[in-house]
Amino acid sequence: MSDTSDTSDTRDTSAPTPLVEVEDLQIELITDRGVVRAVDGVGFTIGAGETVTIIGESGSGKSTTAMGLLRLLPEGLAVLSGTARISGVDVIADPKAAGRIRGRGVSLIPQDPMTALSPVHTIGRQLGEALRLRHPGMSRAEARAKGVELLGRVRIPRPETRWGAYPHQFSGGMLQRVLIAIALAAEPRLLVADEPTSALDVTVQAGVLDLLMELQERTGVGILMITHDLGVARLVSDRIHVMRGGRFVESGPVEQIVDHPRERYTRDLLAAVPTLGPWDETPAVTPASATPASATPASATPASAASAAEEAL
């Protein structure tokens, strides 16, 4: 007997559903000079435990893409079309859906830690509010205990003593860690990090990125990283989308984008990443004519040598 069963549907139903599915996303901004298409038909997916990075120069549309995905653009001044599903819910078709999942499954790490927090409220109050948004029945004592635990997880020293501190009492790097703790209070499946290291020193950047990767490994959270720094992108990304003028000009696994970029624009971004040159071990030689007659002899004291070194620097 011939097999008459329908085999036309060849989709792999065993594949996990992505956390984020964006198709043909377009964002038009209404300005005094007219309508500007800031995002022009982009598409991408993010899976659990995966970091996807959108990289581009200022004005390329990368932050607008992230804010549109979270429906945080000003109502009436931004027109969105296309499809953007977060955990299966299309936030373009149902704008109110984004409000229901923000702070309860999707979290944002904003760009500037120095301005993202209220200066007149303590760190504990702001973190406690985030916790009670996720768990409305949580008492103040429970929120404090959980908040102190979260501060410890993001490596805030002596978190129990910093609960009542104000933002101005923290460094920029510590404030960024506080923002990560507030984001984690939502127990998110998706974390949107909008330039999370742009306002930080290089050494502090490394610590924040290491923390994000550690938290991702522990919790399996998916991360959408927005950055202009390809050096940051190559450290944390699984896949990279290079954005210019509202469109993706190149997309692929991090190894492909970093090692074998196809587009001139991507190569220019790579060339802009600072690199260390070869170490020059040849001592500097001072011409004899440039040495004053009263130069310090070789038997100079350590203190005078240190002073001379400071002046040279």
N, C-alpha and C positions, 0 to 999 in steps of 0.2 A: 504494500500500500504506500502510495506517495505521501510525503509529509506536506500538509497544506497549511502548517502554522505560519503566522505572519512574522517574518524576520526583518521587516523593513526598518524597525527602530533599533539602531545600533548604538545608541547613547550608553555611556558607561555610568550606570546608576550607582555603582559602588564608590565613585569619586566623591569626596567630601564637598559639600556646598561651600563656596567661598564666603568669608565674612562680608566682603564688599564686592559688588559687581557694578561697575560704571560703564555705560554704553552711550556713545554719542552725546556726551554732556556739553551743553552750550550755555554760556552765561553772558548776558548782555547787561551792561551797566548804563543807567540813564544819568548823563552828566549835563552841565550847563552848555557844553559844546555839542551835545547830541548823544546818540546812542553809540556805545563802544562795545564791541564784542571782545570781551576779555578772555573767554575760554571758547574754543572753536572746535567742538566735536571730539573730545578726548574720551578714551576708554581704558580701564584697567581693572584688575582684580587683586584682592588681598586675602590670603588664607590664614588660618590660625597658626600662630608661631612664626609668621613671615613678616619681613620688613621690606616694604616697597617705598622707594624714594622718588620724589619728583624734584628735579634739580633744574635750575635755570637762573639767569640774571634777574636783577630787580625789574619788576614790571612785566615779567614773562607770563604771569597768570597762575603761578604755582600756589601761592597763598589763597588766591581767589577760588581756585579749584577746591582746596580744603575747606574754606569757609562756606562755599556753596554746598558741599557734601553734608556739612553739619547744619545747613540752613541758618547761618549766622550773618548773612549779608542783609543790609537794611531792606525791610519790606517796602515795596513801592519803588525802589531804586535799582533793583536787580531782577531780571527776568531769566528764569531757568527752564531748560527743556532737555529732553533726553530721558535716560533712566539711571537711577542711582539707588541700588538696593543695599541696605545695611541689615544683615541678619535676615534677609528675605523680604524686608519691608522697603518699598519704593518711596523715598523721601521727596522725590520730585512730584509724583502723582498725589502724595498725601503729605503736604508740608507740616502738618501738626504732628506727624509721626516722629519727626526728628526731635521735637521738644519732649516727647515721651521717653526717648532713649538716651538723650544727653544726660549725663550724670547718673545713669542707671545701667550702663552697658557700653557706652561710648564716652571717652574722656578726651579733653583737649589740654595739651601743654602749650600755653601761649608763648609768644615770641620774646617779650622783654620781662624778665623776672623783677626788675626794679619798679615797674609800673603795673604789673598784673594783680598785685595784692592791695587791699585797702590799707592805707597807712595808719588809720585810726582804730583798727581792730587788731586784736592779738592774733598770732598764728594759730593758737588753740581754738579761738572762736571760729575762724574761717575754715579750719580743717574739720571742726566739729559740725559745722553747718553742712559741709559736703557729706559727712558720714550719715547725718540724720536725713539728708535728702534720699540717700540710698536705702536707709533703714528708718522709716518714720517713727517706729516705736522705740527707738534706742534712747535710753536715758542719758543725761549729761555725764554721769559717772562712767557709763559704758562707753560713751563717745570719747571721753578723755583717755580711758584705758586703751581703746583701739587706736586712737590718734597717736598716743605715745609709741605704741607698737609700730605704726606706720612710719613715724619719724625715725625710729631706730632702723627700720628696714632700708630707708634711703640714706642711712649713714649720717644722721644728724647727731653730733656728740651730745651726751647727757640729755636725751630728749625730754625726760621728765622735768628738767629745769627750764627748758625752752618753750614750754607750752604757753606760758603767760607773756612771752616776749613779743615785741612789735617788729614789723618788717625792717625798720631802719637799724635794728640791732643785729642783722644778719648780713653777711657778705653776699655778693651776687651769686656765687656758686652755691651757697647754702640756701638762698631763696629759690634757686632753680630746683633744688632737691625738695624743698617744701611744696613747690608746684607739682612735682611728680607724686609726692605723697597725697596731695589733694586729688590728683587724677586717679590714683590707685584706690581712693576711698570709694569710688563708684564700682569697684570690682569689674573693670571693663574687659570686654572681649576685643575691643578696638581702641587703640591709643593713637590720636592724631598729634604729632609733634611738629609745631610750626616754628622752624628756626630755633630749636631749643638751646643751641650753643652759640648763637651769633653774637651775644653780648658778653661772652665770657672769655677769659684768658685761655690760651692754648692748653696749659696743664689742667685747668679746671674743666675744659671741654672734654678732655680724655676721660676724666673721672665720671662726668655725667653720662657720656656714651657707654662707658663700661657698666654703669649702674643700669641703664636701660636694657642692655643686652642680658645682664644677669637676671633682671626681673622678667624679661621675656622668656628666658630659658626656664625659669621657675613656674611661671603662670601660663605660658602658651599664648599670651596676648599678641594680636596682630598689630603692626605699627605702620602708619602712614607717615613717613618722614618728609618734611619740606625743608629744603636747604639750597643755598647757592654755592656751597662748598663741596666740590667733588672729592676732596680729601676725606671729609666726614662721610660722604655717601659710600665710598669704597670700603670703609671700615664696618659699616653696620648693615648694608643692604643685601637682600637676595636678588632683587630686580630693580632696575633704574629706568625711569622715563625722563628723557631730556626734553625740556620745554622751552619753546621760543615763540613769542608772538601769539600765545594762546593755544599753540598746537604742540603735540609731541613730534619732534623731528627725529628721534631715535629712541628705541626701547629694546631692552634685552637683559639677560643675566648680568650681574655686576662684572664678571670676568670679561665678558664680551665688550661691554661699554668702556671699561678701563683699559684693557689690553689691546683691543682691536676696534677702536671707534671708527665708524664709517663717515660721519659728518664732520665738516670743518669746524662747525660750532662746538661740537663735543671736544674736538682736539684743542680748541682754544680754551675751553674750560679746564681741561687737564693741564695745559701749559700755565694756567694761572695759579696752580697749586704750588706753594713754596716747597722747595727741596733743598736739602743740605748738600753743599758741594764737597769736594775732597778736602781733607784736613791738611793744611800747610804747616809742616813742622820746621820749616826753615826760619831761624831766628832773624828778626829784623836787625839790619846793620845800620848804625848811625854814622854818617860821614864824619871824618875827623874835624872838618871845618865847621861842622854844626855843633861840636861839643864845646861848651864854654870852658874857659880856663879854670873856673872854680867848680868844675864838675865833681860830684861826690865820688871818692875813691871806691875801689872794690871792697874795702873793709867797712862800708857804710853800715850803720846799725839797722836791724830789722824794721824798726819803726819808720826810719827815713825811707827805706826801700818800699814799704807798704804805702807810704804817702805818695811816692813817685808813681806807683802802680795805679793808685786811685786817680791821680791827675791824668795819667795816660788814658784811662777809661773815660 
